[in-house]
Amino acid sequence: MVILRSHITQRITIGKVVRSFVESMEIEVHIYMHDPDRDPRIKYDVNTPLWKRRLSPEYSFQQRGEWKCIATFHPMQGYEAETRIFSLANVDVLARDFELTPARSIPQAVLDNIRRQYDVV
């Protein structure tokens, strides 16, 4: 798992590294999104504090010629998860090598370490 922050948009992306490309300094990341079973009283957007996020993998499926994103823990049979490639020159790696808690949130120790080093939500 990694937490990335874009140099350009400052957007924070959370996901699992699928592959790394040493020559081009890029990583392929399977993006995690907000868990659809989260507390419905909390509104989630890109500025939602990290400690409030409950996460699950985001999968994209080809349906009727269009891509559709569905949050699920298991991809549909015959379909593969969508991944995105990030250049390490364009992102800050806020955290890496951690696992989500059983409640699908970022561990408190990781959050505390990010707060000490970076000015993020």
For each residue, the residues with C-beta under 8 A, 3 or more apart:
1: 14 15 16 17 32 95 96 97 98 99 100
2: 14 15 16 17 27 29 93 95 96
3: 12 13 14 50 93 94 95 96 106 110 114
4: 12 13 14 15 29 86 91 92 93 94
5: 10 11 12 13 91 92 94 118 120
6: 9 10 11 13 90 91
7: 10 90 91 92
8: 90
9: 6
10: 5 6 7
11: 5 6 46
12: 3 4 5 46 50 94 120 121
13: 3 4 5 6 29 31 84 86 91
14: 1 2 3 4 31 32 53 55 106
15: 1 2 4 29 30 31 32 84
16: 1 2 29 30 32 57
17: 1 2 20 27 28 29 30 96
18: 28 29 30 83
19: 27 28
20: 17 26 27 28
21: 24 25 26 27 28 85
22: 25
23:
24: 21 87
25: 21 22 87 88 89
26: 20 21 85 86 87 88
27: 2 17 19 20 21 85 86 88
28: 17 18 19 20 21 83 84 85 86
29: 2 4 13 15 16 17 18 83 84 85 86
30: 15 16 17 18 57 58 81 82 83
31: 13 14 15 57 58 82 83 84
32: 1 14 15 16 55 56 57 58
33: 55 56 57 58 69 71
34: 38 44 48 53 54 55 56 71
35: 38 54 55 56 71 104
36: 56 71
37: 54
38: 34 35 42 44 54
39: 42 54
40:
41:
42: 38 39 48 52
43: 48
44: 34 38 48 52 53
45: 48
46: 11 12
47: 121
48: 34 42 43 44 45 52 53 121
49: 52 53 121
50: 3 12 53 106 111 114 120 121
51: 105 106 108 111
52: 42 44 48 49
53: 14 34 44 48 49 50 105 106
54: 34 35 37 38 39 103 104 105
55: 14 32 33 34 35 100 104 105 106
56: 32 33 34 35 36 71 72 73 104
57: 16 30 31 32 33 71 72 73 81
58: 30 31 32 33 69 70 71 81 82
59: 69 70 71 72 75 76 79 81 82
60: 67 68 69 70 81 82
61: 67 68 70 75 76 79
62: 65 66 67 68 79
63: 66 67 68
64:
65: 62
66: 62 63
67: 60 61 62 63 82
68: 60 61 62 63
69: 33 58 59 60 82
70: 58 59 60 61 76
71: 33 34 35 36 56 57 58 59
72: 56 57 59 75 76
73: 56 57
74:
75: 59 61 72 79 80 81
76: 59 61 70 72 79
77:
78:
79: 59 61 62 75 76
80: 75
81: 30 57 58 59 60 75
82: 30 31 58 59 60 67 69
83: 18 28 29 30 31
84: 13 15 28 29 31
85: 21 26 27 28 29
86: 4 13 26 27 28 29 90 91
87: 24 25 26 90 91
88: 25 26 27 91 93
89: 25
90: 6 7 8 86 87
91: 4 5 6 7 13 86 87 88
92: 4 5 7 118
93: 2 3 4 88 96
94: 3 4 5 12 114 117 118 120
95: 1 2 3 98 106 110 113 114
96: 1 2 3 17 93
97: 1
98: 1 95 106 107 110
99: 1 107
100: 1 55 104 105 106 107
101: 104 105 106 107
102:
103: 54
104: 35 54 55 56 100 101
105: 51 53 54 55 100 101
106: 3 14 50 51 53 55 95 98 100 101 110 111
107: 98 99 100 101 110 111
108: 51 111 112
109: 112 113
110: 3 95 98 106 107 113 114
111: 50 51 106 107 108 114 115
112: 108 109 115 116
113: 95 109 110 116 117
114: 3 50 94 95 110 111 117 118 120
115: 111 112 118 120
116: 112 113
117: 94 113 114
118: 5 92 94 114 115
119:
120: 5 12 50 94 114 115
121: 12 47 48 49 50
